[in-house]
Amino acid sequence: MKKILLTAIALLAAICVFAQDASSTASTVVRRKVSERNARSSAPGVTQRMQSHIDNSLSSSDDSELQWMRVMYRSLDLTKDANGALYYPDEVVEGQDNLFRIIMKRMADGQLSAYEYLDGRERFTDEYKVKMRDILDRFYILHKDAKGSTEKNPKFSIDESDIPASEVLSYYIIERWEFDRRSNRVSTRVEAVCPVLHRAGDFGAEAVKYPMFWVRYDDLRPWIASQYIFTDDDNNLARHSYDDYFRLGLYDGDIYKTRNLKNKSLMQLHPDPDDLARARDSIQNRLDSYEKKLWVPSLDELAARREAADKAAAIAAGTEDGSEGISADSGDSGRSSARVSRSKRGVKSAASKSKPAKVKKPKAVKSRSTATRSVRNNRKRN
């Protein structure tokens, strides 16, 4: 009996010890999860909205669901009103940074990677990553090592006045036009951004463009999604972020290259300026009308098109008739004016014929009084 009691007590003690161990491990796991969650939420610069943008970018970067795609290279001139939101403020005002300052600060902290600018096919791989120190030395940007900087993870400190934000007057962007089979819609998204430095020579020559580096837009998006700007002078309320600005296509850029087999720019394919302008317009029209050509128009749309065509034909016919009437009237008026001029000429000629000829009278010979006086004087003397 005693043996049975002892074994039962031992079993109960073992069960209690096992339960305590399990509860302690579970509590430690829960504590670790909570601590990791708090650490993620307290991470500087990353919010839930940014994380959602990153997830959307990762899901949209899959090309397996795409039916059609075209890659465009555009040049954004920051002197245009539509692109002024990327340049201003050129200096920090109330914590507001422009796009180039955001890029440089994130790269100096080691939070953003840059890739080599290749005049051709861009490659966003580790092989073509550019070191931040090389960029700063190449473009003569003053800097110093920041606290916590190491050889494997270098960090730099750059003064606000040393960032050449006022010299970045344009950007190159890689733009993708995609047709997704899941949504059956054509969408546009920016793949990469390249700031272009404009620096003049020592003798006042024209500024030379220096493309600095490429930055993947998906890597840059978490840092610009929370930076709100106003894009219109008529409304000074900051309603859009930099991410909204690019995703909604609020910028105004000229196409300078399309991805092609020859890997040539439009300037190389069309040296003449007029041909270049026509090529750009043709490419843009094809991009805008691609989605319209995918769908069969409805009966209402067909009726509206017919009405518009009939109205245009009627207007064209009316202008032609009016021009013919005007020309006929002008012909009649010309003939009548010719007749009037001829009749006037006839009247003038008849009047000239009816006038009598003038008879010239002989001129009277004047006598000279001096001669007679001289004769009388001579007679008296005799």
TIZA-810315 format. One record per residue (C-alpha): residue number from 1; residue in one letter; chain; x, y, z. Coordinates in steps of 0.5 Angstrom, whole numbers. Layout:
TIZA-810315
seq->NUM, type->A, mol->A, east->X, north->Y, up->Z
...
//
This chain:
TIZA-810315
seq->1, type->M, mol->A, east->0, north->0, up->0
seq->2, type->K, mol->A, east->6, north->5, up->2
seq->3, type->K, mol->A, east->9, north->3, up->-5
seq->4, type->I, mol->A, east->3, north->5, up->-9
seq->5, type->L, mol->A, east->2, north->12, up->-5
seq->6, type->L, mol->A, east->9, north->13, up->-6
seq->7, type->T, mol->A, east->9, north->12, up->-14
seq->8, type->A, mol->A, east->2, north->16, up->-14
seq->9, type->I, mol->A, east->6, north->22, up->-10
seq->10, type->A, mol->A, east->12, north->21, up->-15
seq->11, type->L, mol->A, east->7, north->22, up->-21
seq->12, type->L, mol->A, east->4, north->28, up->-19
seq->13, type->A, mol->A, east->10, north->31, up->-17
seq->14, type->A, mol->A, east->13, north->30, up->-24
seq->15, type->I, mol->A, east->6, north->32, up->-28
seq->16, type->C, mol->A, east->7, north->39, up->-24
seq->17, type->V, mol->A, east->14, north->40, up->-26
seq->18, type->F, mol->A, east->12, north->38, up->-33
seq->19, type->A, mol->A, east->6, north->43, up->-33
seq->20, type->Q, mol->A, east->11, north->49, up->-30
seq->21, type->D, mol->A, east->16, north->48, up->-35
seq->22, type->A, mol->A, east->11, north->48, up->-41
seq->23, type->S, mol->A, east->8, north->54, up->-38
seq->24, type->S, mol->A, east->14, north->58, up->-37
seq->25, type->T, mol->A, east->16, north->56, up->-44
seq->26, type->A, mol->A, east->10, north->58, up->-47
seq->27, type->S, mol->A, east->10, north->65, up->-43
seq->28, type->T, mol->A, east->17, north->66, up->-46
seq->29, type->V, mol->A, east->15, north->65, up->-53
seq->30, type->V, mol->A, east->9, north->70, up->-52
seq->31, type->R, mol->A, east->14, north->75, up->-49
seq->32, type->R, mol->A, east->19, north->74, up->-55
seq->33, type->K, mol->A, east->13, north->75, up->-60
seq->34, type->V, mol->A, east->11, north->81, up->-56
seq->35, type->S, mol->A, east->18, north->84, up->-56
seq->36, type->E, mol->A, east->19, north->83, up->-63
seq->37, type->R, mol->A, east->12, north->86, up->-65
seq->38, type->N, mol->A, east->14, north->92, up->-61
seq->39, type->A, mol->A, east->21, north->92, up->-64
seq->40, type->R, mol->A, east->18, north->92, up->-71
seq->41, type->S, mol->A, east->13, north->97, up->-69
seq->42, type->S, mol->A, east->18, north->102, up->-66
seq->43, type->A, mol->A, east->23, north->101, up->-72
seq->44, type->P, mol->A, east->24, north->108, up->-74
seq->45, type->G, mol->A, east->21, north->110, up->-81
seq->46, type->V, mol->A, east->17, north->104, up->-82
seq->47, type->T, mol->A, east->10, north->104, up->-81
seq->48, type->Q, mol->A, east->4, north->100, up->-83
seq->49, type->R, mol->A, east->2, north->104, up->-89
seq->50, type->M, mol->A, east->9, north->103, up->-92
seq->51, type->Q, mol->A, east->9, north->96, up->-90
seq->52, type->S, mol->A, east->3, north->95, up->-94
seq->53, type->H, mol->A, east->6, north->99, up->-100
seq->54, type->I, mol->A, east->12, north->94, up->-100
seq->55, type->D, mol->A, east->7, north->88, up->-100
seq->56, type->N, mol->A, east->3, north->91, up->-106
seq->57, type->S, mol->A, east->10, north->93, up->-110
seq->58, type->L, mol->A, east->12, north->85, up->-108
seq->59, type->S, mol->A, east->6, north->83, up->-111
seq->60, type->S, mol->A, east->5, north->87, up->-117
seq->61, type->S, mol->A, east->13, north->86, up->-119
seq->62, type->D, mol->A, east->11, north->79, up->-121
seq->63, type->D, mol->A, east->11, north->78, up->-129
seq->64, type->S, mol->A, east->7, north->72, up->-130
seq->65, type->E, mol->A, east->0, north->75, up->-130
seq->66, type->L, mol->A, east->2, north->80, up->-135
seq->67, type->Q, mol->A, east->0, north->80, up->-142
seq->68, type->W, mol->A, east->3, north->86, up->-145
seq->69, type->M, mol->A, east->9, north->90, up->-143
seq->70, type->R, mol->A, east->12, north->96, up->-145
seq->71, type->V, mol->A, east->18, north->100, up->-142
seq->72, type->M, mol->A, east->19, north->107, up->-143
seq->73, type->Y, mol->A, east->25, north->112, up->-141
seq->74, type->R, mol->A, east->23, north->119, up->-139
seq->75, type->S, mol->A, east->26, north->125, up->-138
seq->76, type->L, mol->A, east->23, north->130, up->-132
seq->77, type->D, mol->A, east->25, north->137, up->-133
seq->78, type->L, mol->A, east->24, north->140, up->-126
seq->79, type->T, mol->A, east->23, north->147, up->-129
seq->80, type->K, mol->A, east->16, north->145, up->-132
seq->81, type->D, mol->A, east->10, north->147, up->-127
seq->82, type->A, mol->A, east->8, north->140, up->-127
seq->83, type->N, mol->A, east->15, north->137, up->-124
seq->84, type->G, mol->A, east->16, north->143, up->-119
seq->85, type->A, mol->A, east->14, north->139, up->-113
seq->86, type->L, mol->A, east->20, north->134, up->-114
seq->87, type->Y, mol->A, east->25, north->141, up->-114
seq->88, type->Y, mol->A, east->22, north->145, up->-108
seq->89, type->P, mol->A, east->23, north->147, up->-103
seq->90, type->D, mol->A, east->30, north->147, up->-105
seq->91, type->E, mol->A, east->32, north->148, up->-98
seq->92, type->V, mol->A, east->29, north->145, up->-92
seq->93, type->V, mol->A, east->23, north->148, up->-89
seq->94, type->E, mol->A, east->19, north->146, up->-83
seq->95, type->G, mol->A, east->22, north->139, up->-84
seq->96, type->Q, mol->A, east->20, north->139, up->-91
seq->97, type->D, mol->A, east->25, north->135, up->-96
seq->98, type->N, mol->A, east->25, north->135, up->-103
seq->99, type->L, mol->A, east->26, north->128, up->-107
seq->100, type->F, mol->A, east->34, north->129, up->-108
seq->101, type->R, mol->A, east->35, north->130, up->-100
seq->102, type->I, mol->A, east->31, north->124, up->-98
seq->103, type->I, mol->A, east->35, north->120, up->-103
seq->104, type->M, mol->A, east->41, north->122, up->-100
seq->105, type->K, mol->A, east->40, north->122, up->-93
seq->106, type->R, mol->A, east->37, north->115, up->-94
seq->107, type->M, mol->A, east->43, north->113, up->-97
seq->108, type->A, mol->A, east->48, north->116, up->-92
seq->109, type->D, mol->A, east->45, north->112, up->-87
seq->110, type->G, mol->A, east->46, north->106, up->-91
seq->111, type->Q, mol->A, east->38, north->104, up->-91
seq->112, type->L, mol->A, east->38, north->105, up->-99
seq->113, type->S, mol->A, east->42, north->102, up->-104
seq->114, type->A, mol->A, east->44, north->105, up->-111
seq->115, type->Y, mol->A, east->46, north->102, up->-118
seq->116, type->E, mol->A, east->51, north->104, up->-123
seq->117, type->Y, mol->A, east->48, north->108, up->-129
seq->118, type->L, mol->A, east->49, north->105, up->-135
seq->119, type->D, mol->A, east->48, north->108, up->-142
seq->120, type->G, mol->A, east->44, north->102, up->-144
seq->121, type->R, mol->A, east->41, north->96, up->-141
seq->122, type->E, mol->A, east->40, north->98, up->-133
seq->123, type->R, mol->A, east->42, north->92, up->-128
seq->124, type->F, mol->A, east->39, north->92, up->-121
seq->125, type->T, mol->A, east->43, north->87, up->-118
seq->126, type->D, mol->A, east->49, north->86, up->-113
seq->127, type->E, mol->A, east->54, north->86, up->-118
seq->128, type->Y, mol->A, east->52, north->93, up->-120
seq->129, type->K, mol->A, east->51, north->96, up->-113
seq->130, type->V, mol->A, east->55, north->103, up->-112
seq->131, type->K, mol->A, east->58, north->105, up->-106
seq->132, type->M, mol->A, east->56, north->111, up->-103
seq->133, type->R, mol->A, east->63, north->113, up->-101
seq->134, type->D, mol->A, east->65, north->113, up->-109
seq->135, type->I, mol->A, east->59, north->117, up->-110
seq->136, type->L, mol->A, east->60, north->123, up->-106
seq->137, type->D, mol->A, east->68, north->123, up->-108
seq->138, type->R, mol->A, east->66, north->123, up->-115
seq->139, type->F, mol->A, east->61, north->129, up->-115
seq->140, type->Y, mol->A, east->65, north->132, up->-110
seq->141, type->I, mol->A, east->60, north->132, up->-104
seq->142, type->L, mol->A, east->63, north->134, up->-97
seq->143, type->H, mol->A, east->62, north->129, up->-92
seq->144, type->K, mol->A, east->65, north->125, up->-86
seq->145, type->D, mol->A, east->64, north->119, up->-82
seq->146, type->A, mol->A, east->58, north->118, up->-78
seq->147, type->K, mol->A, east->57, north->115, up->-71
seq->148, type->G, mol->A, east->57, north->107, up->-71
seq->149, type->S, mol->A, east->60, north->107, up->-78
seq->150, type->T, mol->A, east->64, north->101, up->-80
seq->151, type->E, mol->A, east->67, north->98, up->-86
seq->152, type->K, mol->A, east->62, north->93, up->-87
seq->153, type->N, mol->A, east->56, north->98, up->-86
seq->154, type->P, mol->A, east->59, north->105, up->-87
seq->155, type->K, mol->A, east->55, north->111, up->-85
seq->156, type->F, mol->A, east->56, north->118, up->-87
seq->157, type->S, mol->A, east->54, north->125, up->-84
seq->158, type->I, mol->A, east->53, north->131, up->-90
seq->159, type->D, mol->A, east->51, north->138, up->-88
seq->160, type->E, mol->A, east->45, north->141, up->-91
seq->161, type->S, mol->A, east->48, north->146, up->-94
seq->162, type->D, mol->A, east->53, north->141, up->-98
seq->163, type->I, mol->A, east->47, north->137, up->-101
seq->164, type->P, mol->A, east->47, north->139, up->-108
seq->165, type->A, mol->A, east->39, north->139, up->-108
seq->166, type->S, mol->A, east->39, north->146, up->-112
seq->167, type->E, mol->A, east->44, north->143, up->-118
seq->168, type->V, mol->A, east->39, north->137, up->-119
seq->169, type->L, mol->A, east->34, north->140, up->-125
seq->170, type->S, mol->A, east->32, north->134, up->-128
seq->171, type->Y, mol->A, east->30, north->126, up->-127
seq->172, type->Y, mol->A, east->31, north->120, up->-131
seq->173, type->I, mol->A, east->25, north->115, up->-130
seq->174, type->I, mol->A, east->24, north->108, up->-132
seq->175, type->E, mol->A, east->16, north->107, up->-133
seq->176, type->R, mol->A, east->13, north->101, up->-134
seq->177, type->W, mol->A, east->6, north->100, up->-138
seq->178, type->E, mol->A, east->3, north->93, up->-136
seq->179, type->F, mol->A, east->-3, north->90, up->-138
seq->180, type->D, mol->A, east->-5, north->85, up->-132
seq->181, type->R, mol->A, east->-10, north->79, up->-134
seq->182, type->R, mol->A, east->-13, north->79, up->-127
seq->183, type->S, mol->A, east->-15, north->86, up->-127
seq->184, type->N, mol->A, east->-16, north->86, up->-135
seq->185, type->R, mol->A, east->-13, north->93, up->-134
seq->186, type->V, mol->A, east->-7, north->97, up->-136
seq->187, type->S, mol->A, east->-3, north->100, up->-131
seq->188, type->T, mol->A, east->3, north->105, up->-130
seq->189, type->R, mol->A, east->8, north->104, up->-125
seq->190, type->V, mol->A, east->15, north->107, up->-124
seq->191, type->E, mol->A, east->21, north->102, up->-124
seq->192, type->A, mol->A, east->27, north->106, up->-122
seq->193, type->V, mol->A, east->29, north->114, up->-121
seq->194, type->C, mol->A, east->36, north->117, up->-123
seq->195, type->P, mol->A, east->37, north->124, up->-121
seq->196, type->V, mol->A, east->41, north->128, up->-126
seq->197, type->L, mol->A, east->46, north->133, up->-124
seq->198, type->H, mol->A, east->47, north->140, up->-128
seq->199, type->R, mol->A, east->53, north->143, up->-127
seq->200, type->A, mol->A, east->56, north->149, up->-131
seq->201, type->G, mol->A, east->64, north->150, up->-133
seq->202, type->D, mol->A, east->68, north->155, up->-130
seq->203, type->F, mol->A, east->68, north->160, up->-136
seq->204, type->G, mol->A, east->60, north->160, up->-136
seq->205, type->A, mol->A, east->59, north->155, up->-141
seq->206, type->E, mol->A, east->52, north->151, up->-142
seq->207, type->A, mol->A, east->51, north->146, up->-136
seq->208, type->V, mol->A, east->53, north->139, up->-137
seq->209, type->K, mol->A, east->48, north->133, up->-135
seq->210, type->Y, mol->A, east->51, north->128, up->-130
seq->211, type->P, mol->A, east->46, north->122, up->-129
seq->212, type->M, mol->A, east->48, north->120, up->-122
seq->213, type->F, mol->A, east->46, north->113, up->-120
seq->214, type->W, mol->A, east->39, north->109, up->-121
seq->215, type->V, mol->A, east->35, north->108, up->-115
seq->216, type->R, mol->A, east->29, north->102, up->-115
seq->217, type->Y, mol->A, east->23, north->105, up->-114
seq->218, type->D, mol->A, east->20, north->100, up->-109
seq->219, type->D, mol->A, east->26, north->101, up->-105
seq->220, type->L, mol->A, east->25, north->108, up->-104
seq->221, type->R, mol->A, east->17, north->108, up->-103
seq->222, type->P, mol->A, east->17, north->107, up->-96
seq->223, type->W, mol->A, east->21, north->113, up->-95
seq->224, type->I, mol->A, east->17, north->118, up->-99
seq->225, type->A, mol->A, east->10, north->115, up->-98
seq->226, type->S, mol->A, east->9, north->119, up->-92
seq->227, type->Q, mol->A, east->12, north->125, up->-95
seq->228, type->Y, mol->A, east->6, north->130, up->-97
seq->229, type->I, mol->A, east->7, north->135, up->-102
seq->230, type->F, mol->A, east->2, north->140, up->-106
seq->231, type->T, mol->A, east->2, north->140, up->-113
seq->232, type->D, mol->A, east->-2, north->145, up->-115
seq->233, type->D, mol->A, east->-1, north->153, up->-114
seq->234, type->D, mol->A, east->-8, north->154, up->-114
seq->235, type->N, mol->A, east->-9, north->149, up->-108
seq->236, type->N, mol->A, east->-4, north->150, up->-102
seq->237, type->L, mol->A, east->-6, north->144, up->-98
seq->238, type->A, mol->A, east->-1, north->138, up->-98
seq->239, type->R, mol->A, east->-6, north->132, up->-101
seq->240, type->H, mol->A, east->-1, north->128, up->-104
seq->241, type->S, mol->A, east->5, north->124, up->-102
seq->242, type->Y, mol->A, east->11, north->123, up->-107
seq->243, type->D, mol->A, east->8, north->116, up->-108
seq->244, type->D, mol->A, east->2, north->118, up->-110
seq->245, type->Y, mol->A, east->5, north->123, up->-115
seq->246, type->F, mol->A, east->9, north->118, up->-119
seq->247, type->R, mol->A, east->3, north->113, up->-118
seq->248, type->L, mol->A, east->-2, north->117, up->-121
seq->249, type->G, mol->A, east->2, north->120, up->-126
seq->250, type->L, mol->A, east->2, north->127, up->-124
seq->251, type->Y, mol->A, east->9, north->129, up->-127
seq->252, type->D, mol->A, east->10, north->131, up->-135
seq->253, type->G, mol->A, east->16, north->128, up->-138
seq->254, type->D, mol->A, east->19, north->127, up->-145
seq->255, type->I, mol->A, east->20, north->120, up->-148
seq->256, type->Y, mol->A, east->28, north->119, up->-150
seq->257, type->K, mol->A, east->28, north->112, up->-150
seq->258, type->T, mol->A, east->24, north->106, up->-151
seq->259, type->R, mol->A, east->27, north->99, up->-149
seq->260, type->N, mol->A, east->28, north->96, up->-156
seq->261, type->L, mol->A, east->32, north->90, up->-159
seq->262, type->K, mol->A, east->38, north->95, up->-162
seq->263, type->N, mol->A, east->38, north->98, up->-155
seq->264, type->K, mol->A, east->38, north->105, up->-159
seq->265, type->S, mol->A, east->35, north->112, up->-156
seq->266, type->L, mol->A, east->30, north->116, up->-160
seq->267, type->M, mol->A, east->35, north->121, up->-162
seq->268, type->Q, mol->A, east->39, north->116, up->-165
seq->269, type->L, mol->A, east->33, north->113, up->-169
seq->270, type->H, mol->A, east->31, north->120, up->-171
seq->271, type->P, mol->A, east->36, north->125, up->-172
seq->272, type->D, mol->A, east->32, north->130, up->-175
seq->273, type->P, mol->A, east->28, north->134, up->-169
seq->274, type->D, mol->A, east->21, north->134, up->-173
seq->275, type->D, mol->A, east->22, north->127, up->-174
seq->276, type->L, mol->A, east->23, north->126, up->-166
seq->277, type->A, mol->A, east->17, north->130, up->-164
seq->278, type->R, mol->A, east->13, north->126, up->-169
seq->279, type->A, mol->A, east->16, north->119, up->-166
seq->280, type->R, mol->A, east->14, north->121, up->-159
seq->281, type->D, mol->A, east->7, north->123, up->-161
seq->282, type->S, mol->A, east->6, north->117, up->-164
seq->283, type->I, mol->A, east->9, north->113, up->-158
seq->284, type->Q, mol->A, east->5, north->116, up->-153
seq->285, type->N, mol->A, east->-2, north->116, up->-158
seq->286, type->R, mol->A, east->-1, north->108, up->-158
seq->287, type->L, mol->A, east->0, north->108, up->-151
seq->288, type->D, mol->A, east->-6, north->112, up->-149
seq->289, type->S, mol->A, east->-10, north->108, up->-154
seq->290, type->Y, mol->A, east->-8, north->101, up->-153
seq->291, type->E, mol->A, east->-13, north->99, up->-147
seq->292, type->K, mol->A, east->-19, north->102, up->-152
seq->293, type->K, mol->A, east->-17, north->97, up->-157
seq->294, type->L, mol->A, east->-18, north->91, up->-153
seq->295, type->W, mol->A, east->-25, north->92, up->-152
seq->296, type->V, mol->A, east->-31, north->92, up->-157
seq->297, type->P, mol->A, east->-35, north->98, up->-157
seq->298, type->S, mol->A, east->-42, north->98, up->-154
seq->299, type->L, mol->A, east->-49, north->100, up->-158
seq->300, type->D, mol->A, east->-49, north->107, up->-155
seq->301, type->E, mol->A, east->-42, north->108, up->-156
seq->302, type->L, mol->A, east->-43, north->106, up->-164
seq->303, type->A, mol->A, east->-49, north->111, up->-164
seq->304, type->A, mol->A, east->-45, north->116, up->-161
seq->305, type->R, mol->A, east->-39, north->115, up->-166
seq->306, type->R, mol->A, east->-44, north->115, up->-172
seq->307, type->E, mol->A, east->-47, north->122, up->-170
seq->308, type->A, mol->A, east->-40, north->125, up->-169
seq->309, type->A, mol->A, east->-38, north->123, up->-176
seq->310, type->D, mol->A, east->-45, north->125, up->-179
seq->311, type->K, mol->A, east->-44, north->132, up->-175
seq->312, type->A, mol->A, east->-37, north->133, up->-178
seq->313, type->A, mol->A, east->-39, north->131, up->-185
seq->314, type->A, mol->A, east->-45, north->136, up->-185
seq->315, type->I, mol->A, east->-40, north->141, up->-182
seq->316, type->A, mol->A, east->-35, north->140, up->-188
seq->317, type->A, mol->A, east->-40, north->140, up->-193
seq->318, type->G, mol->A, east->-43, north->147, up->-190
seq->319, type->T, mol->A, east->-36, north->150, up->-191
seq->320, type->E, mol->A, east->-35, north->147, up->-198
seq->321, type->D, mol->A, east->-42, north->150, up->-200
seq->322, type->G, mol->A, east->-40, north->157, up->-197
seq->323, type->S, mol->A, east->-34, north->157, up->-200
seq->324, type->E, mol->A, east->-36, north->156, up->-207
seq->325, type->G, mol->A, east->-42, north->161, up->-206
seq->326, type->I, mol->A, east->-37, north->166, up->-203
seq->327, type->S, mol->A, east->-32, north->165, up->-209
seq->328, type->A, mol->A, east->-38, north->165, up->-214
seq->329, type->D, mol->A, east->-40, north->172, up->-211
seq->330, type->S, mol->A, east->-33, north->175, up->-211
seq->331, type->G, mol->A, east->-33, north->173, up->-219
seq->332, type->D, mol->A, east->-40, north->176, up->-220
seq->333, type->S, mol->A, east->-37, north->182, up->-216
seq->334, type->G, mol->A, east->-31, north->182, up->-220
seq->335, type->R, mol->A, east->-35, north->182, up->-227
seq->336, type->S, mol->A, east->-39, north->188, up->-225
seq->337, type->S, mol->A, east->-34, north->192, up->-223
seq->338, type->A, mol->A, east->-30, north->191, up->-229
seq->339, type->R, mol->A, east->-36, north->193, up->-233
seq->340, type->V, mol->A, east->-37, north->199, up->-229
seq->341, type->S, mol->A, east->-30, north->201, up->-230
seq->342, type->R, mol->A, east->-30, north->200, up->-238
seq->343, type->S, mol->A, east->-37, north->204, up->-238
seq->344, type->K, mol->A, east->-33, north->210, up->-234
seq->345, type->R, mol->A, east->-27, north->209, up->-239
seq->346, type->G, mol->A, east->-32, north->210, up->-245
seq->347, type->V, mol->A, east->-35, north->216, up->-242
seq->348, type->K, mol->A, east->-29, north->219, up->-241
seq->349, type->S, mol->A, east->-27, north->218, up->-248
seq->350, type->A, mol->A, east->-33, north->221, up->-251
seq->351, type->A, mol->A, east->-33, north->227, up->-247
seq->352, type->S, mol->A, east->-26, north->228, up->-249
seq->353, type->K, mol->A, east->-28, north->227, up->-256
seq->354, type->S, mol->A, east->-34, north->232, up->-256
seq->355, type->K, mol->A, east->-29, north->238, up->-253
seq->356, type->P, mol->A, east->-27, north->243, up->-259
seq->357, type->A, mol->A, east->-20, north->245, up->-260
seq->358, type->K, mol->A, east->-17, north->251, up->-257
seq->359, type->V, mol->A, east->-15, north->256, up->-262
seq->360, type->K, mol->A, east->-8, north->260, up->-261
seq->361, type->K, mol->A, east->-9, north->267, up->-261
seq->362, type->P, mol->A, east->-3, north->271, up->-264
seq->363, type->K, mol->A, east->2, north->275, up->-259
seq->364, type->A, mol->A, east->1, north->282, up->-259
seq->365, type->V, mol->A, east->8, north->286, up->-260
seq->366, type->K, mol->A, east->9, north->291, up->-255
seq->367, type->S, mol->A, east->12, north->298, up->-257
seq->368, type->R, mol->A, east->18, north->300, up->-254
seq->369, type->S, mol->A, east->17, north->307, up->-251
seq->370, type->T, mol->A, east->25, north->309, up->-251
seq->371, type->A, mol->A, east->26, north->308, up->-258
seq->372, type->T, mol->A, east->21, north->314, up->-260
seq->373, type->R, mol->A, east->23, north->318, up->-255
seq->374, type->S, mol->A, east->30, north->318, up->-258
seq->375, type->V, mol->A, east->28, north->319, up->-265
seq->376, type->R, mol->A, east->24, north->326, up->-262
seq->377, type->N, mol->A, east->30, north->328, up->-259
seq->378, type->N, mol->A, east->34, north->327, up->-265
seq->379, type->R, mol->A, east->29, north->331, up->-269
seq->380, type->K, mol->A, east->29, north->337, up->-264
seq->381, type->R, mol->A, east->37, north->337, up->-264
seq->382, type->N, mol->A, east->37, north->338, up->-272
//
